[in-house]
Amino acid sequence: MKWIGRFSGYSTDSFRKDLVSGCIVGIVAIPLGMAFAIASGVKPEYGLYTTIIAGILISLLGGSKFQIGGPTGAFIPILLAIVMQYGYENLLIAGFLAGVFLVLMGLLRLGSLIKFIPKPVTIGFTSGIAVIIFSGQIANFLGLEGVERHEYFFYNMKEIFLQISTLNLYSVLIAGICLAALILTPKYLPKVPGSLVGIIVSTLVATWLFPDKVTTIGSAYGAIPAGLPSFTPLDLSWERIITMLQPALIIAMLGSIESLLSAVVADEMTGSRHNSNRELIGQGVANIAAPLFGGIPATGAIARTATNIKNGAASPMSGVIHGIVVLLIVVLFAPYASSIPLASMAPILMVVAWNMSEYKTFTHMLKTRTGDSLILLVTFLLTVFTTLTVAVQAGLALAIILFLKRMSGMLAVDKVLPDHSSDKEKVQAHRVTEERDCPQLGIYTVEGTLFFGASHVLENLGQKLLADQDLRVVLLRMGRVPFMDTTGESNFISLVERLMQRGVIVVISGLRSQPKELLVKTGSYAMIGKDRFFEHTGEALNYALENLQFNKCLGCKQFAFRECTGLSSTGSLRQHIS
């Protein structure tokens, strides 16, 4: 059989590599799947079902060779808020609709648009999510009782403070043992998953030495069923769909960002290249299927994808194997998972939160003390203290505002004259002085993007030019204007029209393709006159001065006219000095 596409060149050796990496990632995914589900406010088995179904489908249908999909920490605050507000059944509907949105995004080829989300926004909300995950596990780490879960960070912290008197030292000890295993295992047993060691050791200690002293998965959520997840049709009534559209959009947005970021990380580690639109379609199909079996929303998991690559994965088959491994373990060993203490799950999620916090990048951006620092801080604080939706919207809005401010500040209009000290006599702004200037002639270099955010620059120029009664000719050098939008075009034409109404000759040189196309489409090019546009500054000056009758010299009392304009036409020189 000849393998094609992402399986091109597949061999027996490739399968062996995939089998090893798939088994390791599958073992890593089991405690994480349960932990993410519990932290999201649902039963632990739903996280395992997601790992199985979504993990296999994402690997088969996605656009990355090495992507490992499943439940992730990034979804925890969103899913918990949905469960608390709408309930678990509606969470399944939101996940299903999010899958539909993801498929549509892929079909509409919107995958490349995700890269336009500013990094300060992604780092801000990722770090904020990390804080929420970490703080959400404090109660389980300390073994606190009677703690109610709230949607907002402040109320959760208040709840922990109110229930601190119920602290369980046995839970702290168990959590400490698991945390120690998480820290020490990578140092001494780098090939062994630290989370698995931590779960096994801390569970054995709790079971043998402190029976019934700590809360377990079984005592909190009931026994994990051993067997395949059952198909459950969703109640997709119109009312429920309308209600869950906004949560679904949020899930789809975050899922697309996380999955494509993970795919980019995989590309950087392997030198491969993913198909972003196909990845979105694969993620969408997985999220459509998972809720039908009780699964929660899934996306690309950066840590598990990196583990997959580091252990020698050769193709998407490793992701399929990872899902099958989880399925076999659920069928064979599910009852034993009921004995796992919740205190053992807490440090696993805390370490996940620490690893996803991007603390190095976060502190580096803050130290720059730029607009990006402000975007980062606002997005981070709003993620922690409000909701992810508010945070991302505010972060993007602030990023757009600051970007427009920077862009508007980059549009410059300078009055220039030829610099005869240079070989090519290029026009320079520094040649314009009180002693050397021509009030009848204005040569202006326009540099930057001419868009709605920079309209004030042309307005200021217009006020200045219209106030000059001696002005006879205006040359606008447009060679450094790469882009013009309709607002910029409107302001530009308004300036030209007002000058022309005053009897001022307006000529334009160096107009680039995009601004020219826009002027042609709007009819402004014809209104100004085709004969007023020139490729070079010298040609534009010749035209303007040959069509202008000077009555007297106003600006060249002690300099020859050529020294002001650089124009060499004797006919125009005679006109000027007559």
Secondary structure, DSSP 4 states (H G I P E B T S, - for coil): ----GGGTT--HHHHHHHHHHHHHHHHHHHHHHHHHHHHTTS-HHHHHHHHHHHHHHHHHHSS-SS--EE--GGGHHHHHHHHHHH-HHHHHHHHHHHHHHHHHHHHTT-GGGGGGS-HHHHHHHHHHHHHHHHHHTHHHHHT-SSPPP-SSHHHHHHHHHHTGGG--HHHHHHHHHHHHHHHHHHHH-TTS-HHHHHHHHHHHHHHHHSTTSS-BHHHHH-PPP-SPPPP------HHHHHHHHHHHHHHHHHHHHHHHHHHHHHHHHHS----HHHHHHHHHHHHHHGGGGTPPP-EE-HHHHHHHHHTT--STHHHHHHHHHHHHHHHHHHHHHTT-BHHHHHHHHHHHHHHHS-HHHHHHHHHH-SHHHHHHHHHHHHHHHS-HHHHHHHHHHHHHHHHHHHHHHH-EEEE-EE-TTSTT--EEGGG--SSS--TTEEEEEEES-BSGGGHHHHHHHHHHHHT-TT--EEEEEEEE---B-HHHHHHHHHHHHHHHHTT-EEEEE---HHHHHHHHHHTHHHHH-GGGEESSHHHHHHHHHHT---SS-SS-SSS-HHHHH----HHHHHHHH-
